[in-house]
Amino acid sequence: MARTNPFTFFQQVRSEVAKVVWPTRNETLISTVMVLVMVIFASLFFLAADQIIQFFVGLILSIR
């Protein structure tokens, strides 16, 4: 692999960063809200599943 001098490297980095399409503030806000909503739904689902499993395991273990 050929060695690149630091000046050329940083020129190439700047060139590549200029090509990046950054999300708008609104897109970032919408994505953040969607992630939070999905986390809340997943948390509620797993809470319900855990409670149901706990109930049935308690039933099974108490039938001696």
Contacts in CASP RR format, 6 or more apart in sequence:
PFRMAT RR
TARGET T0000
AUTHOR 0000-0000-0000
METHOD contacts of the structure
MODEL  1
MARTNPFTFFQQVRSEVAKVVWPTRNETLISTVMVLVMVIFASLFFLAAD
QIIQFFVGLILSIR
4 12 0 8 1.000
23 31 0 8 1.000
END
